[in-house]
């Protein structure tokens, strides 16, 4: 639960609590210096509070004696002090009843008066107590005795930490191969230990060399979970305050982002710790905490090989991947980081790749000579860009001429950079995108003094990168554009709204639908006020907002927005203009989702015919409509028609976009589903496996498309009677998408209706569990069907009354034009329940 500020605190009391926080963090805050910085109107009240606090501490001092050797605290006899810090002291102690040596962490007596410090102290014990792993310092007990608050934990002989190892390494002139292999093994084990913590719902948030202890046998032990974020008990540090040690903070921590922080913050901090172990200097340095935090947010550290030439290349690449600014570009889990370190130690090819574009692009051109036209366009961009920038530089001293050059540069580069569009290039997107990223780097340098022009050109590149499915790079550029434009024009300006609209569309493509909806709704409000609703910019944002609402199952709102967009585009450009036809396809999509499949089919067919005639059969909008028709026929169980549309669409997408583009892969995956429904199981299995492998390689293990391909593969394996492999594949898919209701539903249905014999007791138990989850997570339009599956599960367990209740609820929640399966299953259920 979040820390809340009591509403009756005065400003002086707030200032006092801030002072206590400084004491808590080990900063010896001078009361007089602190008072001098307090506003005059609150200074006297704060002085009285500080005086009372000092008197209280002085009065309590005789009772709160310092710990000493030989003292007994509860069951523990203190032997010798191991260390001392802002939070208190650590002692080697003997647990008398068990005759074992422990490390006893004792909270500083004055901090025992602070509820906040006690909460932090107890949180460390709670987090450590939930974890049982050889790589994590074990917590044995927490208690209070003789006015001391203490935590008893595992004693690591020697008291040697990674910080000590780094300091020793600094004293050695050069490090050999054995040192770096040992470093790799230490961090591999540390990553596995942190993965165990993450799996238990605990994020450490203060990984640094001093918090990784080294046992005599070299095994690392993760210590100090005092800042940990514990699932379901988030407590302190969730209210936006800065947590962690600045040098090792992730960008999310440095920005004090309360929302969205997850286990990947530890990946970054462990990467920063690995960097220091390799380069023997921290990746981000500064004279003040603010300087350090700014560097974490804005700068990339130098390759550690530039500082220590003997650092192995693969280890440096692994380190830099962990230090990516964008969370989605880091290792997705600590297990993935540990696996790459294992590969390094075993002399295998690592998964991480160096952040260099030119070598990979050259290799790609050699493998795909037929697509050199698109590649050449991007290559030509760089020298032409240089020439244009020289012209822009020459115009800097003449405002009129400069404006003209800006317009000219923007137009020329817009045409140039859009040449690698997938429809024109008909190939894979990787090489042009990397060429454009190189061009963007030049723009940042050459146009540093012309932020308006720099923003215009970066946004053009970002839009092309979005179309080529390079979302992470596009996101970085859009954020740069927003920062530049806000600085130039302020928040409330059309150019800022334009960039925000593109950012909202990108969030939607990345699957961040709630964030996309908020961004687009706010942007549309500004654009309506300034331009009116029928302006092209407003309409582009409106359509994107409708799509985000549709994904969030706000179907009525999405349908209304799509209808209005279609009406405006029809009036502005004609009913058969490309943008009007695109909006019309969206209307058909929401019409189906709202239950009128017949009307939806009619709109789709009219739209597709117009698009084929006006845009051509290979246009992306035409292919999008064809794909949507295939999905509709899958829903209606018109398998042959679905297979025909999806096969044609898959072949065209591969020709236009290439075999690894996300749009191609999603259509191929749906085509495989249609083939499976028609009994072509071997073909379907091969297609699902191909999509899964390509998604895993190019989109990552956590992408929805990767999980969806696994789901399709699990269905096929179930249909082929391979029950063991099917169950395992379903479980892998659910690990990636635990909140996907239809994943749970499909798994439950396959367990209830296995091929090759009746379901076992274990399968029926698992089916009931999965069916319950499916109903609990189901969107409104699917809940009735999922309830019927739960009813079947109850019947298999002899719970006929519960089955009848689910059938009744399904009838109540039934929506117009339900899928055929719903009526069929409802009739089967009534027959089964008739005699019970």
N, C-alpha and C positions, 0 to 999 in steps of 0.2 A: 504494500500500500504506500501511497505517496506521502512524503513528508509535507505537512500543511502548516502554514504560519497561523498561530492563534490570532483571531481577529482583534483581540483587545490589547495587543502589544503596542506600546508607544514607540516613536522613532528612536528614542534613547535605548529602550529595551532591545529593539532590533539591532542597534549598533553594538550593544553588549554581547548579544548572541553571536554576532560576527566576530567579535574579539575572542570569545570562547572557541570559536572554530579555528582561529589562528593558533591558539594554545593547543588545541586538539591535534593540529597537523604538525606539532613539534616546533613551531615558530615561537621563539622567545619574544613575544610582543611586549614592547615597552608601554605601560599604561599611559604615561605622560605624552609620549609621542603619538599614541593613538588618540588621546584626548585633543591634541593640537589639530588633528585633521578633522575633528567633528565640527559640524556647523555650530555657530555661536548659540543659536536658540535652544540647542539640545545639550550643550556641553555641561551645564551644571547638573542636570538630571543624570547624565551619564557618569559624572564624577561621583555622585552619591552612590550609584549602583556599584561602581568599581570599588569604592571604599568599603561598602557592605560586603562585597565579594572577598576583598582582601582580609577583612576582619573575620569572616567565616572561615577562610583558609587558615588564618593564624590560630583561631580557636580550635579548629579541627586538627591542627598539626600534631599536638601531643598524642592524639588518639591514632593518627594515621602515620605510624612509624615506618621508617624505611626498612625493606627486607634486608636480612644479613645472613651470612653463613651460619649454619647450625639451627636457624629458626625453623620451627615447624608450622606449616600452614595447612590445616586440615590433615589429610593423610600424607602430606609431602614434607620431607626434610630438605632444606636448601643446602647444597653442597658448594657450588661456586658460581659466580656470575659469568654468563657467557656473552652478554651484550646489553646495551642500553640505548634507547631511542626516545622519540617524542611521546610515544604511547606508553612507555614503561620500561620494564627490565625483563630479560630472559635469564633464567637460572637453570643450571643442571641440578636436578633434585632426585631424591630417592622416594618412590612410592612405597611407604613402609609396609602395608599389608601384603603387597605382591613382590616386594624386594626387587623392583626393577627401576632402572634409571630412566628419567623422562626429562624433557625440556619443559620448564614451567614458565609460561609467559604471564607476567604480573602487571596489571594495569596500574599506571601511576596513580598514587592516592588521590591527588587533586582532581584527576579525571573521573574518578568514581563518583564525584558530585554532579557530573554532567550527564543528563539522560541521553544526549546524542552520542557521547563517547561510549557509554555503556551499550548502546544499541549497536554501534560499530563492532565493539569487542565481542558481543554475543553473536553477531552475524558471522564473524570469522569462525567461531566455534560451530555454529549451525552449518555453514557451508562445508567446513572440513569434516564435520561429523557425518555428513551425508555421503561422503566419498570413501570408498575402500579400494585403493589402487596402490601398487608398489611404487609408483612414481609420484605419489602425493603424500605429504607429511600427514601421518595419522593423528587424529584428535582422540584422546582417551577420555577426557572429562573436562567439565567446566563447573566452576563453583565460586563460592565466597566464604572466606573464613578469616577470622582475626582482622576484619575490616579490609581484607585484600580480595579483589576480584582476580581470578586466575583461569588459565586454560592449560591443561596438561596434554602434551603432545609428544609425538615420537622424537627421541633424541638422535640426531644425526652426528655420529662420532666425528670429531675433528672440527666441526663448525665451519667447514670450508664451503664457500659459495662460488657461483660462476663469476661474480664480481672479483673475487680474490684470484681466480684463474686468469681473468683478463688482465688484472694488474701485474701478475707474474709474467704474462706473455709480453707486456709492454717493455719489461726489463730485458727480454731476449731480443737480440738484434734481428734474427730471421727465424721463421717457422718453416718446418719441413712438411712433407706430405703426411707423415704420421699425425702431426698436430691437427691438420685439417680433417683427416678421417675421424679422429677422436671427437672433434667438434661436431662433425656430421652425426655421429652416433649419439652424442649427448642431446642434440636438438631433436633427433628422431624420437628418442625416448620421452623427452619433455613434451613433444607434440602429441604422442599417444596418451600421455597422462592427462593433458588438457582436453583431448578428445573425450576421455572418460568423464571429465567434469562437465563438459558441454552436453553429453548424452544424459547426464543426471540433472540437467536444467540449471547449471551454474556457470556463469561467465566470470572470470577472475578479475579483469579490468585493471590489474596493476602488475602485469608481467614485466620484470626487469631483472638484470643480473643478480641483484641482491636477494631476490625472492626465488631463485633457483639454487637450492643447496646441492652439494655433491657429496655423496657417500664415499667411504674409503675405496669401494670397488668401482667408483666412477659413475654410478647410477645417479641421474638427477632426481631431485625431489622438489616438487612445487610446494611453496610455502606461502603463508600470509594471504588468506582470503578475506581480509578485513574490508576490502572495497567490492567484494563479489556481488554480482547481481543474481539473486536466487529466484528461480521461477516460483510464482505465486506468493513471494514474500519480498518484493523488491525493496521496500523500506527506503532508507536514505539514498541520496544521490540520484533519485529519479525526478527530482524537481528542477533539473536543468543546471545544477551546480557542477563545477569542474571536478572530475575525479581522476586519480591516477598520478603517475610521476611524469611531468611534462616531456622529458626527453624521449619517452617510450610510448606516449599516447598515440592512439589512432586519430585520423582526421575527424572521425565522428566525435571522439572525446574532446579533441581540441576545439571543435565548434560548439561544444556543449549541447549536442543534439540528443535530446531525451528520447524522441520517437525513432524507432527503427534500429536502435543499437542492438547488435546480436553478437554471436560467438566470433564473428569475423574481426571484431575489435581486438581479440586476443591474438588472432593470426598476425595482424599488423605489429602488435607489441612484441610478439616472439620474433618476428622478422627484424625489428629494430634491435633486439637483443642479439640475434644472430649476426647482424651487420657489425655491431661493436665487437663481437668475438672474432670476426674475420678481419676487419679493417683496423681494429684496436683504437677506433675513435667512434663517437656516436654519430648516427646518420644526420641528426639535426642539432646544431649547436647554436648558442646565442648568449648574449650578455644578460638578458632578462627572460623570464618565462614567456612574456608576450612575443619576443623575437623568436623563441623556439617554436611556439604554437603557430606563428605566421608561416614559418618555414615548413612545418608539418602540413599545413593546409595548401601551400602554394608552390613549394619547391620539391624537386626530386633530388635525392642524395646522389653523389657520384658513384659510379660503379666501384665496388670495393677493390677490384683488381687495379684500379688507378692508384690506390693508396698502398696496396700490398700486392706486388706483382705475382706472388706465388699462390695467391688464392685460386683454387680450382675454378675453372669457368662454370661448370654445372652448379657448383655450390653458390657462386655469385648470382647466377640466374634464378635459382630457387629463392635466394634471399630477396632479390628485387621484386619477384612476383608477390611474395608475402607483403611487400611494402607498397603495393599499388594503392593509389589514393581512393579509387572506386572499389567498394567492397566486392562487387560482382567480378572484378578482374583479379582479385586475390584468390588464393586457394579457398575453395568453398567450405572445406572442413579441415580440422587439424589432422584427420586421418589422411586426407589427400596430400597434405604437406609432409607427413611422416612417410607416406608411400614414395614420394619423389626423393626424399632423403635416403630411403632404402635403395632406390634405384641407383643413386649416386654411389653409395657404398658398395654396391654389387657390380659397378661398372656397366650398368644398363642405361638405355636412353631415357632421359627424364621427360616428364610430360610438359613441364614449363618450357617456354620458348623465349629467347632473348628479344627485347623490344627493338629490333632493327627491321626495317621494312624492305630495304633495297635488295638485299641478297635473296630473300624469299620471293620478291616480285620478279627478279631476273630468272630464277628457277621456274617460276610459274609460266613465264612467257615461253621458255624453252619447251615446257610440257604441252602448251596450248598455242601453237603458232597461228592457228586460224583466228585467234581473237586478238591479234596484235594491234588491230586498228584501235580498239578501245584503250589498250595499254599505251599505244603511241600518243593518243590524245592527252592522256594524263602526263606522260613524259614531256611532251611539248609544253605543258602548262608551266613548268618551272622556269625555263629560260624566258618564255613570253612574259611570265609574271615579273621577272627581274626587269625586263625592259619597261613594262608598264609602271612599275614602282619608280624607276628612274624618272619617267615622265611626271609622275605624281610629285616626286621630290622637287623637280624643277619648278612646279607650279605652286609650291608652298607660299611663296612671297606675294602671290597675286590671288586674292580671294575669289574673283570671278573665274579666272582660269583654273584655279584649284577645283572649284565646284564642277566645272565642265569635265575636267579630267576624272573626277570621282565618278561621274555618271558614265563616262566612256569606259573606264576600267571595269566598273560593275557590270556593264552590258557585255563587254567582250568576255570577261571571265565567266559570267553566267552561262553564255553559250558554250564556252570551252569546257567548263566543268560539267555541264549537263550532257556532254557527248557520251560518257560511259554509261548513260542510262541503260538498264538491262534490256529494254525493248529494242533499242538500237544495236546494242553490242551483241546480244544473243550468246552470252557466255557467263562464266562464273564471275562474281563481283570482286574478288579479292585484290587483284592488281590495281585497278583504277582507284579503289578506296585508299590503298596505301600510298599511291602517288598523290592523291588529294591531301592526305595527312601530312605528307612532306611539304606540299604547297602551303598548308596552313602554318607549318613551322616557320617558313620563310615570311609569311604575312605578319606573324607576330613580331618578327625582328625588324623587317623593312618598314612596316607601317606603325611602329611603336608611337610615333608622334602624331599620327592621324587616326585616332581611335574610332571616329565615325566611319571612315572608309574601311578600316580593319574589321569593324563589326559587320558591315554590309557583306564583305567578301566571306568572312567566316561563316555567316549564316547561310550563304549560298552553298558552301562546301558541306555544312552540317545537313542541309536538306537532302543533298545528293547521298550522303552517307546513310541517312535514314532510309532512303529508297533502296540502298544496297545492303540493308540489314546490318550495318556496323553501328550499333546503337550506342555502345559505350563511348566511342570516339566522338560521335555526334553530340552526346550529352555533355561532354566536356566543353565542346565548342559553343553550344547553346548557352551554357552557364557563363562562359567568357563574354559572349555577345550581350547577355543581359546586364552583366556588371558594367561593361563599357557604355551601353546605352543609358542605363540608369544614371551613371556618372555624368553623361553628357546632357541628358534631357529630363532627368527625374523619373519618378515612378509612373506618372500619369501621362503617357505619351504614346501615340500610335505605333511607333517603332518598337517600344517595349512590349505592347500588347501583341504585336506580330510574333516576337520571339517567344513570348509566353504561350501563345497558341501552339507554336511548333513544339515547345517543351511539353505541353499537355498531350499532344498527339504521340510524342515519343514515349511518355509515361504509359499511355494506353498500349502501345506496341510492346512495351516491356512487361506488361501484365500488372502494372500498378494502377488498377482501375479507380480506386477510391481517391488517390492523389490526383489522377488525371481529371476526375470529375470536378474536384475542388478548383484546380488550376484553370480548367476550361470555363467553368461557370463564372468565376470571377472575371476572367478575360472577356467573356461574352457580354457581361454586364457593362464593362467599360466601353466596348466597341459599339454596343447598341446606343449607349448614351451619346457617343461622339459621331458615329457614322449612320446610325439607324440599322434596323435588322436586316435589310435587303442588300447591304453592302457585301461584296465578295469576301472581304476579310471576316465579317461577322458570320457569313454563311459557312465558311470553312471551319470556323470555330464551333458553330452550331452543330454541324454534322459530326465533328469529332466528339463533342459533348454527348450527342445522342448515342454514339457507339459506346462511350464509357458507361452511360446509364444502362444500355442494353446488357453489357457484360455484368453489371451489378444487379441485374434482374429487375430494374426499374422500367418495366416494359411499357407501361402507359406513357410515362414521361418520354422515353426514347421514341415511341411511335409518333407522338405529337411533334417532337422536334424534327424528326425525319420528314413528316408530312409538310411542315412549314418550310423546311429547306427545299423540298421538291417543288412546292408552289412558287417560291421566290425564284429559283433557278429557271423554272419554266417561263415565268414572266420576263425575266431578264435576258435569257439567252435562247429560249425556245424549248418546247417539251422534249425534243430529241437532241438537245445539246449534250455533250459528254457529261457535264456535271449534273444536268437534270436526270440523265439516265442512271448515273451512279446513285443519286438520291432516291430514284424510283426503285432500284434494287434493294436499297436499305429499307424502304417502306415494305417491300415484299417480305423481307427477313423478319421484321417485327410483326407483320400480319400473321405469319406462321407461328411465331412465339406466343402470340395472343390467342391461338387456337383455330384460326380460319385457314387451314391448309389449302383448301380448294381455291380460295381467292388469292392466296399467296402464289400458288402454282401458275395461275393465270397471269398475274403481274410479272412474275419471273419470265415466262415464255415470251410475252410481248416485249419486255426489256431486252432479252437476249437477241431476239430477232432484229430489233433496232440497232443494237450494238454491233452485231455481225455486219449489218448493212453499212453502218456509218463509220465504225472504228476498225472493223476487220476482225477476223476470228482469233488472231494472235494478240490482240490488245489486252493489257492486264485487266482492265475493267470488264471486258467480255469474259475473260477466263474466271474472274471473281464471281460473276453471275452464274456461269456454268457450274462452278464448284458449289455454290449455294443450292442450286437445283439438285445436284447430286446428294447433298446432305439432306434436303427435304425428302427425296425418294428413299434414302436410308431410313429416315424417321417413319415413313409410311410403309416400309417393308416392301417397296417395289424394287426388288433387288436387281433385276436385269436392267431396268432403266437407270438405276443409280450407277451400276457398273459401267454402262455405256458412257454416261456423262463424265464420270470420274476418270475413266481411262483416257478419254479424249483430252480432258483438262490436264491430266498428269503429263501426257506426251507433249502437249503444247507448252506447258510451264517449263519442262526440261529444255525444250528448244529455245525458249525465250530467255529464261532466267538462269539456266544451268542446273545440274543435278543436285547441287548442295544448297541452293537458296531455300530459306525457310518456307516460302510459299510452295515451292515444288515438293518439299518433304511432307508438308501437311496434306497435300492432295494425294500423294502416293500412299500415305498412311491410311487415308479414308478409302482409297481404291482397294487397298488390301482388305479392309473390313468388308467391302462389298463382295470381293472374291470369296472370302471365307463364308459369307452367308449363302453363296451359291455352291458351296461344297468344294471349291478349289483351294483346299487347305494347304497343300505344299507350296503353291504359288504365294498364298497369303502369308505363310510363315516366312518365306524368303524375303518378301517385301517389307514386312514389319521389322525383321532383323536388320535389313539394310538401312531402313530409316533410323532405327535405334542407334546403330553404329555411327552414322553420319551426324545425328543430333548430338550424341555424346561427344564427338570430336569437335564439332563446330559451335554447338550451343551450350554445352556443359551438362553436367549430370542433374542439375536442379531445374532445368528449363521444362516448362509444361509439355512441350513437344516430345521431349525425351521420355517423360513419364507416360504420355499418351501412347507412344510406340510400344512401350513395355506392356501397357494394358491390352493393346491389340494382340500382341504376341501371346499374352496369357490366355486370352479368349481362344486363340487358335489351338494352343497346346491342350486346353481343356476339351475342345471339340475333337481333337485327335486321340483323346483318352490318356494322355500323359499327365496323370493327376499330380504326381510329385513335382514335376517341372512347372506345371501350371500354377500350383499353390505358391511355389517359391517366387515365380515371376510376378504374380499378383502382389505378394508382400513387398517385393522390391519397388514396384510402382507406388504402393501406398506409403512407403518410406519417403518417397519424393513428393507425394501429394496426399498428406494425411487428412486433409479437409475436403477432398474431392468426393462428394456424395456418390456420384455414379461409379467411381472406382470401387467403393465399398459395396455398392449394390451389385455390380457385375460379379465381384468375387463371391458374394453370398449366393447368387443364383447358380453359379458354377458348382459351388459346394453342395447345394441342394439337389442338383440334377447332374451328377457325374456320369461320364461315359464309361462303360465297362464294368458296371456292377453298382449295387446300392451304396449309399453314403455310409461311412463309418461313424461311430459315435463322436470321435474327435472332429470330423468334418462337420457334423450337424451342430456341435457346440460352437465351432468357429463361424458357421453360417449364421447362427442366431446373433452372435456378437456383431458380425459385419452388417447384418440387416438392420439392427437397432441403430448403428452408427449412420447408415445410409439415410434412414428416416429422420434422424436428428439433424443431419446436415443438409437435407434436401431442399432445393428451391421449390417454390409453390407449384410450378407447373409439372414437377416430377414426383411430388410427395405421394400422390394417390397410387401410382404404379409401385413405388418403393414400399408402401404399406402392404400391398398385396404380397410382395416377396416376404415381408416379415410375417404375414399371416401363414404362409406356407411353412416358414421355419417353426412357428408355434405349433402347427399341426404335427410336424415331425417329432416334437417333444411332448405330444399328447395334451397340449394346452388349447383345447378347442374354444373355450370362452374367450380367451385372449385373441385367438384367430378371428372369431366372429366380430370382436370389437374393432380390429384393424380393418376388416372388410367394410364395416359400417362407416368408419372414418374415411376410408378411401372413397366410398360413394358420396359422402358429404363434400370431399375436396376435389371431386372429379371436375375437370375443366372442359370447355367446349372442344369438340374435335380431338378426342384423346387418341393416342397411338393405338393401332390394332391390338397390340399385346395386352393392353389394359382390359379390354372387354373379354378377350380370350381367357386371361388368367382369372378374372372375376367369375366367369362362368364355371371354370374348373374348380375354383374354391367353393362355390355354392354347392356343387355336386358332392365335394368331399365332406362338407359340413352338414349336408342334408340329414344324414342319419345320426348326427351327434348333437 
